[in-house]
């Protein structure tokens, strides 16, 4: 009955003795050291420099010329010859209006003219008759003056009637509404059977080629940037990034700021159609973004080959003072004119960055200059 506790105690004492030699052997064994990794690549220095400080302003594309076509005749529309999107030439017929009402006005004016001419002829004969009677003392001076007045009044009535005929004839010619200039129909607000009236827009036409951007500029930016007619302004179309930067020029500025928005309306001319890439259109109403310089600022620039996009982050591999590498997440700004990338955050300037990497190397990797490779600026 006493052997079982003795056996358990013996096994407990024996187990550490069996494990100790193995543990001692591990501690006494030598630890293997991983060999240092090296990388051959080109390097460049992150440069700190001054660049123009700009602000982005927004606006819309508009046509150089826009006209709301209407009629001076109140009559029914009998025919419409064009639709929205059609290209028209100056003098081309856009629509027809019932000419009967205008022709009736012309007839009335001509009838009034005939009556005035008949009255003038009678007044002229009476005036001559009283001149002869006054010469022989058969008519008084008062009678002669009255005849002269009637003759002058008749002359004025004829001139008035002639003007009425000319005005009625001009209105009658407006029964055929034509395009005021070469362009394109952008909106049609009339159909056959509608009543045209003076002052009511029937169609909107805009010039086809020339374009400009209407931009709202805060009054503080106008003073800082020194904007004036003739100032250069760079414009981009968000919907057409392939156009790149369009170099425009201020052609018109409002004389004062809007009292509600506290901003000036600035019109910037855009390159002509022949100066744009083939097939590039600038539809009116498109959103534009203009960059206006308002001074200078400091920033950091690196070659584009130094930035790696990994996992939704932009990374730069930096060589430390000990020659080892480390990766940093950076915020990349727009490209600079020389092709380098602006680094908004992540670098202070003066760091050495590695170029042309396909992947981020392990931290601590030593970098040596690639044979025959020059460090990019």
Secondary structure, 3 states (H helix, E strand, C coil): CCHHHHHHHHHHHHHHHHHHHHHHHHHHCCCCCCCCCEEEECEEECEEEEEEEEEEEEEEEEECCEEEECECCCEEEEEECCCCCCEECCCCEEEEECCHHHHHHHHHHHHHHHHHHHHHHHHHHHHHHHHHHHHCCCCCHHHHHHHHHHHHHHHHHHHHHHHHHHHHHHHHHCCEEECCCCEEEEEECCCCCCEECECCCCEEEECCCCEEEEEEEEHHHHHHHCCCCCCEEEEEECCCHHHCCEEEEEEEECCCCCCCCCEEEEEEECCCHHHCCCCCCCCCCCEEEEEEEEEEEEEEEECHHHEEEECCEEEEEEECCCCEEEEEEEEEEEECCCCCEEEEECCCCCCEEECCCCCCCCCCCEEEECCCCCCCC
